């Protein structure tokens, strides 16, 4: 398996040995966690965007002029 970084391969092998699972399973678990985090972050950003769009007030530009 070529990860482009020998250190990552050593860490992957060590984790697989310590966990008693295959390197493939370690990668699948890691990718699952990574993408779950990304999806959660996107969902939170989308929710925050909706809140901020409700927060916008056309009168804010009047305050900026002061």
PDB file of N, CA, C and O in Angstrom:
ATOM      1  N   UNK A   1       0.845  -1.159   0.000  1.00  0.00           N
ATOM      2  CA  UNK A   1       0.000   0.000   0.000  1.00  0.00           C
ATOM      3  C   UNK A   1       0.901   1.235   0.000  1.00  0.00           C
ATOM      4  O   UNK A   1       1.782   1.352   0.852  1.00  0.00           O
ATOM      5  N   UNK A   2       0.696   2.151  -0.935  1.00  0.00           N
ATOM      6  CA  UNK A   2       1.519   3.358  -1.033  1.00  0.00           C
ATOM      7  C   UNK A   2       0.710   4.562  -0.560  1.00  0.00           C
ATOM      8  O   UNK A   2      -0.214   5.009  -1.240  1.00  0.00           O
ATOM      9  N   UNK A   3       1.066   5.076   0.601  1.00  0.00           N
ATOM     10  CA  UNK A   3       0.384   6.248   1.139  1.00  0.00           C
ATOM     11  C   UNK A   3       1.168   7.524   0.851  1.00  0.00           C
ATOM     12  O   UNK A   3       0.722   8.624   1.175  1.00  0.00           O
ATOM     13  N   UNK A   4       2.323   7.369   0.248  1.00  0.00           N
ATOM     14  CA  UNK A   4       3.139   8.521  -0.077  1.00  0.00           C
ATOM     15  C   UNK A   4       3.941   9.036   1.111  1.00  0.00           C
ATOM     16  O   UNK A   4       4.710   9.987   0.966  1.00  0.00           O
ATOM     17  N   UNK A   5       3.779   8.433   2.268  1.00  0.00           N
ATOM     18  CA  UNK A   5       4.484   8.852   3.471  1.00  0.00           C
ATOM     19  C   UNK A   5       4.768   7.613   4.323  1.00  0.00           C
ATOM     20  O   UNK A   5       3.849   7.026   4.894  1.00  0.00           O
ATOM     21  N   UNK A   6       6.028   7.222   4.407  1.00  0.00           N
ATOM     22  CA  UNK A   6       6.364   6.008   5.173  1.00  0.00           C
ATOM     23  C   UNK A   6       5.907   6.078   6.627  1.00  0.00           C
ATOM     24  O   UNK A   6       5.562   5.051   7.210  1.00  0.00           O
ATOM     25  N   UNK A   7       5.897   7.254   7.213  1.00  0.00           N
ATOM     26  CA  UNK A   7       5.459   7.415   8.594  1.00  0.00           C
ATOM     27  C   UNK A   7       3.994   7.026   8.743  1.00  0.00           C
ATOM     28  O   UNK A   7       3.613   6.371   9.712  1.00  0.00           O
ATOM     29  N   UNK A   8       3.169   7.437   7.769  1.00  0.00           N
ATOM     30  CA  UNK A   8       1.749   7.073   7.820  1.00  0.00           C
ATOM     31  C   UNK A   8       1.557   5.574   7.705  1.00  0.00           C
ATOM     32  O   UNK A   8       0.698   5.003   8.377  1.00  0.00           O
ATOM     33  N   UNK A   9       2.347   4.936   6.864  1.00  0.00           N
ATOM     34  CA  UNK A   9       2.246   3.486   6.715  1.00  0.00           C
ATOM     35  C   UNK A   9       2.631   2.786   8.017  1.00  0.00           C
ATOM     36  O   UNK A   9       1.975   1.823   8.415  1.00  0.00           O
ATOM     37  N   UNK A  10       3.689   3.259   8.686  1.00  0.00           N
ATOM     38  CA  UNK A  10       4.081   2.670   9.971  1.00  0.00           C
ATOM     39  C   UNK A  10       2.969   2.841  11.006  1.00  0.00           C
ATOM     40  O   UNK A  10       2.655   1.909  11.746  1.00  0.00           O
ATOM     41  N   UNK A  11       2.378   4.033  11.053  1.00  0.00           N
ATOM     42  CA  UNK A  11       1.286   4.275  11.992  1.00  0.00           C
ATOM     43  C   UNK A  11       0.084   3.391  11.684  1.00  0.00           C
ATOM     44  O   UNK A  11      -0.561   2.868  12.593  1.00  0.00           O
ATOM     45  N   UNK A  12      -0.210   3.229  10.405  1.00  0.00           N
ATOM     46  CA  UNK A  12      -1.322   2.382   9.987  1.00  0.00           C
ATOM     47  C   UNK A  12      -1.084   0.938  10.408  1.00  0.00           C
ATOM     48  O   UNK A  12      -1.978   0.290  10.953  1.00  0.00           O
ATOM     49  N   UNK A  13       0.108   0.440  10.157  1.00  0.00           N
ATOM     50  CA  UNK A  13       0.439  -0.932  10.539  1.00  0.00           C
ATOM     51  C   UNK A  13       0.361  -1.119  12.044  1.00  0.00           C
ATOM     52  O   UNK A  13      -0.181  -2.114  12.525  1.00  0.00           O
ATOM     53  N   UNK A  14       0.908  -0.155  12.793  1.00  0.00           N
ATOM     54  CA  UNK A  14       0.885  -0.251  14.253  1.00  0.00           C
ATOM     55  C   UNK A  14      -0.544  -0.253  14.785  1.00  0.00           C
ATOM     56  O   UNK A  14      -0.877  -1.036  15.674  1.00  0.00           O
ATOM     57  N   UNK A  15      -1.384   0.623  14.244  1.00  0.00           N
ATOM     58  CA  UNK A  15      -2.782   0.678  14.689  1.00  0.00           C
ATOM     59  C   UNK A  15      -3.500  -0.625  14.387  1.00  0.00           C
ATOM     60  O   UNK A  15      -4.276  -1.114  15.209  1.00  0.00           O
ATOM     61  N   UNK A  16      -3.247  -1.193  13.212  1.00  0.00           N
ATOM     62  CA  UNK A  16      -3.882  -2.461  12.840  1.00  0.00           C
ATOM     63  C   UNK A  16      -3.448  -3.577  13.789  1.00  0.00           C
ATOM     64  O   UNK A  16      -4.268  -4.386  14.223  1.00  0.00           O
ATOM     65  N   UNK A  17      -2.162  -3.615  14.105  1.00  0.00           N
ATOM     66  CA  UNK A  17      -1.662  -4.650  15.009  1.00  0.00           C
ATOM     67  C   UNK A  17      -2.230  -4.484  16.406  1.00  0.00           C
ATOM     68  O   UNK A  17      -2.665  -5.455  17.025  1.00  0.00           O
ATOM     69  N   UNK A  18      -2.227  -3.238  16.909  1.00  0.00           N
ATOM     70  CA  UNK A  18      -2.715  -2.996  18.271  1.00  0.00           C
ATOM     71  C   UNK A  18      -4.217  -3.241  18.397  1.00  0.00           C
ATOM     72  O   UNK A  18      -4.698  -3.678  19.442  1.00  0.00           O
ATOM     73  N   UNK A  19      -4.952  -2.955  17.319  1.00  0.00           N
ATOM     74  CA  UNK A  19      -6.403  -3.115  17.345  1.00  0.00           C
ATOM     75  C   UNK A  19      -6.840  -4.523  16.978  1.00  0.00           C
ATOM     76  O   UNK A  19      -7.973  -4.921  17.247  1.00  0.00           O
ATOM     77  N   UNK A  20      -5.942  -5.268  16.366  1.00  0.00           N
ATOM     78  CA  UNK A  20      -6.283  -6.624  15.944  1.00  0.00           C
ATOM     79  C   UNK A  20      -7.211  -6.649  14.739  1.00  0.00           C
ATOM     80  O   UNK A  20      -7.973  -7.598  14.552  1.00  0.00           O
ATOM     81  N   UNK A  21      -7.143  -5.602  13.921  1.00  0.00           N
ATOM     82  CA  UNK A  21      -7.947  -5.554  12.697  1.00  0.00           C
ATOM     83  C   UNK A  21      -7.026  -5.305  11.509  1.00  0.00           C
ATOM     84  O   UNK A  21      -5.855  -4.965  11.681  1.00  0.00           O
ATOM     85  N   UNK A  22      -7.555  -5.473  10.323  1.00  0.00           N
ATOM     86  CA  UNK A  22      -6.734  -5.299   9.129  1.00  0.00           C
ATOM     87  C   UNK A  22      -6.446  -3.828   8.872  1.00  0.00           C
ATOM     88  O   UNK A  22      -7.165  -2.946   9.343  1.00  0.00           O
ATOM     89  N   UNK A  23      -5.380  -3.578   8.116  1.00  0.00           N
ATOM     90  CA  UNK A  23      -5.055  -2.197   7.738  1.00  0.00           C
ATOM     91  C   UNK A  23      -6.202  -1.584   6.946  1.00  0.00           C
ATOM     92  O   UNK A  23      -6.491  -0.395   7.081  1.00  0.00           O
ATOM     93  N   UNK A  24      -6.853  -2.395   6.122  1.00  0.00           N
ATOM     94  CA  UNK A  24      -7.990  -1.904   5.351  1.00  0.00           C
ATOM     95  C   UNK A  24      -9.098  -1.427   6.292  1.00  0.00           C
ATOM     96  O   UNK A  24      -9.691  -0.370   6.074  1.00  0.00           O
ATOM     97  N   UNK A  25      -9.370  -2.203   7.329  1.00  0.00           N
ATOM     98  CA  UNK A  25     -10.413  -1.821   8.289  1.00  0.00           C
ATOM     99  C   UNK A  25     -10.046  -0.538   9.038  1.00  0.00           C
ATOM    100  O   UNK A  25     -10.912   0.290   9.320  1.00  0.00           O
ATOM    101  N   UNK A  26      -8.757  -0.378   9.358  1.00  0.00           N
ATOM    102  CA  UNK A  26      -8.312   0.855  10.008  1.00  0.00           C
ATOM    103  C   UNK A  26      -8.575   2.036   9.082  1.00  0.00           C
ATOM    104  O   UNK A  26      -9.079   3.072   9.515  1.00  0.00           O
ATOM    105  N   UNK A  27      -8.233   1.878   7.809  1.00  0.00           N
ATOM    106  CA  UNK A  27      -8.457   2.953   6.837  1.00  0.00           C
ATOM    107  C   UNK A  27      -9.937   3.242   6.646  1.00  0.00           C
ATOM    108  O   UNK A  27     -10.340   4.403   6.578  1.00  0.00           O
ATOM    109  N   UNK A  28     -10.741   2.200   6.560  1.00  0.00           N
ATOM    110  CA  UNK A  28     -12.186   2.383   6.388  1.00  0.00           C
ATOM    111  C   UNK A  28     -12.766   3.119   7.591  1.00  0.00           C
ATOM    112  O   UNK A  28     -13.581   4.027   7.427  1.00  0.00           O
ATOM    113  N   UNK A  29     -12.353   2.734   8.798  1.00  0.00           N
ATOM    114  CA  UNK A  29     -12.831   3.413  10.011  1.00  0.00           C
ATOM    115  C   UNK A  29     -12.384   4.870  10.035  1.00  0.00           C
ATOM    116  O   UNK A  29     -13.163   5.764  10.367  1.00  0.00           O
ATOM    117  N   UNK A  30     -11.128   5.098   9.680  1.00  0.00           N
ATOM    118  CA  UNK A  30     -10.600   6.466   9.684  1.00  0.00           C
ATOM    119  C   UNK A  30     -11.321   7.336   8.655  1.00  0.00           C
ATOM    120  O   UNK A  30     -11.674   8.480   8.940  1.00  0.00           O
ATOM    121  N   UNK A  31     -11.534   6.796   7.473  1.00  0.00           N
ATOM    122  CA  UNK A  31     -12.239   7.557   6.436  1.00  0.00           C
ATOM    123  C   UNK A  31     -13.693   7.796   6.828  1.00  0.00           C
ATOM    124  O   UNK A  31     -14.247   8.862   6.560  1.00  0.00           O
ATOM    125  N   UNK A  32     -14.300   6.811   7.455  1.00  0.00           N
ATOM    126  CA  UNK A  32     -15.677   6.983   7.931  1.00  0.00           C
ATOM    127  C   UNK A  32     -15.769   8.129   8.928  1.00  0.00           C
ATOM    128  O   UNK A  32     -16.679   8.955   8.855  1.00  0.00           O
ATOM    129  N   UNK A  33     -14.824   8.175   9.859  1.00  0.00           N
ATOM    130  CA  UNK A  33     -14.796   9.263  10.837  1.00  0.00           C
ATOM    131  C   UNK A  33     -14.527  10.602  10.185  1.00  0.00           C
ATOM    132  O   UNK A  33     -15.144  11.608  10.532  1.00  0.00           O
ATOM    133  N   UNK A  34     -13.602  10.610   9.238  1.00  0.00           N
ATOM    134  CA  UNK A  34     -13.258  11.850   8.533  1.00  0.00           C
ATOM    135  C   UNK A  34     -14.479  12.412   7.794  1.00  0.00           C
ATOM    136  O   UNK A  34     -14.798  13.594   7.924  1.00  0.00           O
ATOM    137  N   UNK A  35     -15.148  11.568   7.030  1.00  0.00           N
ATOM    138  CA  UNK A  35     -16.288  12.046   6.241  1.00  0.00           C
ATOM    139  C   UNK A  35     -17.497  12.369   7.119  1.00  0.00           C
ATOM    140  O   UNK A  35     -18.273  13.265   6.786  1.00  0.00           O
ATOM    141  N   UNK A  36     -17.670  11.663   8.222  1.00  0.00           N
ATOM    142  CA  UNK A  36     -18.756  12.005   9.154  1.00  0.00           C
ATOM    143  C   UNK A  36     -18.513  13.400   9.712  1.00  0.00           C
ATOM    144  O   UNK A  36     -19.442  14.200   9.827  1.00  0.00           O
ATOM    145  N   UNK A  37     -17.259  13.690  10.059  1.00  0.00           N
ATOM    146  CA  UNK A  37     -16.909  15.010  10.576  1.00  0.00           C
ATOM    147  C   UNK A  37     -17.159  16.077   9.512  1.00  0.00           C
ATOM    148  O   UNK A  37     -17.720  17.132   9.809  1.00  0.00           O
ATOM    149  N   UNK A  38     -16.747  15.807   8.283  1.00  0.00           N
ATOM    150  CA  UNK A  38     -16.941  16.770   7.188  1.00  0.00           C
ATOM    151  C   UNK A  38     -18.425  17.041   6.945  1.00  0.00           C
ATOM    152  O   UNK A  38     -18.826  18.191   6.766  1.00  0.00           O
ATOM    153  N   UNK A  39     -19.237  15.986   6.939  1.00  0.00           N
ATOM    154  CA  UNK A  39     -20.673  16.166   6.720  1.00  0.00           C
ATOM    155  C   UNK A  39     -21.301  16.966   7.857  1.00  0.00           C
ATOM    156  O   UNK A  39     -22.154  17.825   7.628  1.00  0.00           O
ATOM    157  N   UNK A  40     -20.870  16.675   9.089  1.00  0.00           N
ATOM    158  CA  UNK A  40     -21.392  17.413  10.233  1.00  0.00           C
ATOM    159  C   UNK A  40     -20.991  18.885  10.156  1.00  0.00           C
ATOM    160  O   UNK A  40     -21.798  19.770  10.439  1.00  0.00           O
ATOM    161  N   UNK A  41     -19.748  19.137   9.774  1.00  0.00           N
ATOM    162  CA  UNK A  41     -19.273  20.514   9.648  1.00  0.00           C
ATOM    163  C   UNK A  41     -20.049  21.260   8.579  1.00  0.00           C
ATOM    164  O   UNK A  41     -20.421  22.417   8.774  1.00  0.00           O
ATOM    165  N   UNK A  42     -20.295  20.612   7.457  1.00  0.00           N
ATOM    166  CA  UNK A  42     -21.081  21.251   6.389  1.00  0.00           C
ATOM    167  C   UNK A  42     -22.499  21.536   6.840  1.00  0.00           C
ATOM    168  O   UNK A  42     -23.049  22.595   6.537  1.00  0.00           O
ATOM    169  N   UNK A  43     -23.099  20.595   7.567  1.00  0.00           N
ATOM    170  CA  UNK A  43     -24.474  20.788   8.050  1.00  0.00           C
ATOM    171  C   UNK A  43     -24.532  21.950   9.040  1.00  0.00           C
ATOM    172  O   UNK A  43     -25.467  22.749   9.010  1.00  0.00           O
ATOM    173  N   UNK A  44     -23.529  22.040   9.919  1.00  0.00           N
ATOM    174  CA  UNK A  44     -23.497  23.149  10.873  1.00  0.00           C
ATOM    175  C   UNK A  44     -23.295  24.484  10.158  1.00  0.00           C
ATOM    176  O   UNK A  44     -23.913  25.484  10.523  1.00  0.00           O
ATOM    177  N   UNK A  45     -22.436  24.503   9.144  1.00  0.00           N
ATOM    178  CA  UNK A  45     -22.204  25.735   8.392  1.00  0.00           C
ATOM    179  C   UNK A  45     -23.474  26.176   7.677  1.00  0.00           C
ATOM    180  O   UNK A  45     -23.790  27.365   7.625  1.00  0.00           O
ATOM    181  N   UNK A  46     -24.190  25.216   7.133  1.00  0.00           N
ATOM    182  CA  UNK A  46     -25.435  25.543   6.442  1.00  0.00           C
ATOM    183  C   UNK A  46     -26.474  26.086   7.418  1.00  0.00           C
ATOM    184  O   UNK A  46     -27.185  27.043   7.109  1.00  0.00           O
ATOM    185  N   UNK A  47     -26.560  25.473   8.597  1.00  0.00           N
ATOM    186  CA  UNK A  47     -27.500  25.952   9.617  1.00  0.00           C
ATOM    187  C   UNK A  47     -27.112  27.350  10.083  1.00  0.00           C
ATOM    188  O   UNK A  47     -27.979  28.205  10.265  1.00  0.00           O
ATOM    189  N   UNK A  48     -25.820  27.589  10.276  1.00  0.00           N
ATOM    190  CA  UNK A  48     -25.355  28.909  10.708  1.00  0.00           C
ATOM    191  C   UNK A  48     -25.634  29.951   9.632  1.00  0.00           C
ATOM    192  O   UNK A  48     -26.013  31.082   9.937  1.00  0.00           O
ATOM    193  N   UNK A  49     -25.448  29.572   8.388  1.00  0.00           N
ATOM    194  CA  UNK A  49     -25.715  30.486   7.277  1.00  0.00           C
ATOM    195  C   UNK A  49     -27.178  30.924   7.280  1.00  0.00           C
ATOM    196  O   UNK A  49     -27.481  32.095   7.049  1.00  0.00           O
ATOM    197  N   UNK A  50     -28.068  29.998   7.537  1.00  0.00           N
ATOM    198  CA  UNK A  50     -29.496  30.321   7.585  1.00  0.00           C
ATOM    199  C   UNK A  50     -29.796  31.277   8.735  1.00  0.00           C
ATOM    200  O   UNK A  50     -30.613  32.187   8.593  1.00  0.00           O
ATOM    201  N   UNK A  51     -29.140  31.071   9.867  1.00  0.00           N
ATOM    202  CA  UNK A  51     -29.354  31.953  11.014  1.00  0.00           C
ATOM    203  C   UNK A  51     -28.866  33.357  10.690  1.00  0.00           C
ATOM    204  O   UNK A  51     -29.547  34.339  10.985  1.00  0.00           O
ATOM    205  N   UNK A  52     -27.687  33.453  10.084  1.00  0.00           N
ATOM    206  CA  UNK A  52     -27.145  34.773   9.770  1.00  0.00           C
ATOM    207  C   UNK A  52     -27.947  35.485   8.698  1.00  0.00           C
ATOM    208  O   UNK A  52     -28.030  36.713   8.712  1.00  0.00           O
ATOM    209  N   UNK A  53     -28.537  34.752   7.775  1.00  0.00           N
ATOM    210  CA  UNK A  53     -29.357  35.415   6.760  1.00  0.00           C
ATOM    211  C   UNK A  53     -30.621  35.992   7.402  1.00  0.00           C
ATOM    212  O   UNK A  53     -31.115  37.030   6.961  1.00  0.00           O
ATOM    213  N   UNK A  54     -31.148  35.334   8.435  1.00  0.00           N
ATOM    214  CA  UNK A  54     -32.298  35.870   9.172  1.00  0.00           C
ATOM    215  C   UNK A  54     -31.899  37.088  10.002  1.00  0.00           C
ATOM    216  O   UNK A  54     -32.729  37.952  10.287  1.00  0.00           O
ATOM    217  N   UNK A  55     -30.645  37.151  10.379  1.00  0.00           N
ATOM    218  CA  UNK A  55     -30.141  38.190  11.248  1.00  0.00           C
ATOM    219  C   UNK A  55     -29.872  39.490  10.488  1.00  0.00           C
ATOM    220  O   UNK A  55     -29.865  40.569  11.080  1.00  0.00           O
ATOM    221  N   UNK A  56     -29.655  39.384   9.194  1.00  0.00           N
ATOM    222  CA  UNK A  56     -29.341  40.570   8.393  1.00  0.00           C
ATOM    223  C   UNK A  56     -30.470  41.586   8.478  1.00  0.00           C
ATOM    224  O   UNK A  56     -31.651  41.249   8.399  1.00  0.00           O
ATOM    225  N   UNK A  57     -30.072  42.817   8.638  1.00  0.00           N
ATOM    226  CA  UNK A  57     -31.030  43.900   8.771  1.00  0.00           C
ATOM    227  C   UNK A  57     -30.634  45.001   7.793  1.00  0.00           C
ATOM    228  O   UNK A  57     -29.490  45.455   7.822  1.00  0.00           O
ATOM    229  N   UNK A  58     -31.538  45.438   6.936  1.00  0.00           N
ATOM    230  CA  UNK A  58     -31.198  46.481   5.968  1.00  0.00           C
ATOM    231  C   UNK A  58     -30.778  47.786   6.646  1.00  0.00           C
ATOM    232  O   UNK A  58     -30.114  48.615   6.024  1.00  0.00           O
ATOM    233  N   UNK A  59     -31.147  47.973   7.882  1.00  0.00           N
ATOM    234  CA  UNK A  59     -30.769  49.185   8.593  1.00  0.00           C
ATOM    235  C   UNK A  59     -29.317  49.175   9.047  1.00  0.00           C
ATOM    236  O   UNK A  59     -28.795  50.202   9.481  1.00  0.00           O
ATOM    237  N   UNK A  60     -28.665  48.032   8.951  1.00  0.00           N
ATOM    238  CA  UNK A  60     -27.251  47.951   9.347  1.00  0.00           C
ATOM    239  C   UNK A  60     -26.399  48.926   8.566  1.00  0.00           C
ATOM    240  O   UNK A  60     -25.447  49.480   9.116  1.00  0.00           O
ATOM    241  N   UNK A  61     -26.705  49.151   7.318  1.00  0.00           N
ATOM    242  CA  UNK A  61     -25.911  50.081   6.516  1.00  0.00           C
ATOM    243  C   UNK A  61     -25.998  51.489   7.090  1.00  0.00           C
ATOM    244  O   UNK A  61     -25.041  52.255   6.973  1.00  0.00           O
ATOM    245  N   UNK A  62     -27.117  51.848   7.706  1.00  0.00           N
ATOM    246  CA  UNK A  62     -27.245  53.157   8.349  1.00  0.00           C
ATOM    247  C   UNK A  62     -26.269  53.269   9.525  1.00  0.00           C
ATOM    248  O   UNK A  62     -25.661  54.318   9.737  1.00  0.00           O
ATOM    249  N   UNK A  63     -26.126  52.192  10.277  1.00  0.00           N
ATOM    250  CA  UNK A  63     -25.192  52.198  11.413  1.00  0.00           C
ATOM    251  C   UNK A  63     -23.752  52.271  10.911  1.00  0.00           C
ATOM    252  O   UNK A  63     -22.911  52.901  11.553  1.00  0.00           O
ATOM    253  N   UNK A  64     -23.450  51.638   9.773  1.00  0.00           N
ATOM    254  CA  UNK A  64     -22.109  51.676   9.226  1.00  0.00           C
ATOM    255  C   UNK A  64     -21.701  53.095   8.844  1.00  0.00           C
ATOM    256  O   UNK A  64     -20.519  53.434   8.904  1.00  0.00           O
ATOM    257  N   UNK A  65     -22.664  53.926   8.454  1.00  0.00           N
ATOM    258  CA  UNK A  65     -22.362  55.300   8.047  1.00  0.00           C
ATOM    259  C   UNK A  65     -21.988  56.176   9.244  1.00  0.00           C
ATOM    260  O   UNK A  65     -21.303  57.187   9.090  1.00  0.00           O
ATOM    261  N   UNK A  66     -22.446  55.779  10.444  1.00  0.00           N
ATOM    262  CA  UNK A  66     -22.156  56.567  11.640  1.00  0.00           C
ATOM    263  C   UNK A  66     -20.745  56.358  12.027  1.00  0.00           C
ATOM    264  O   UNK A  66     -20.285  56.931  13.014  1.00  0.00           O
TER     265      UNK A  66
END
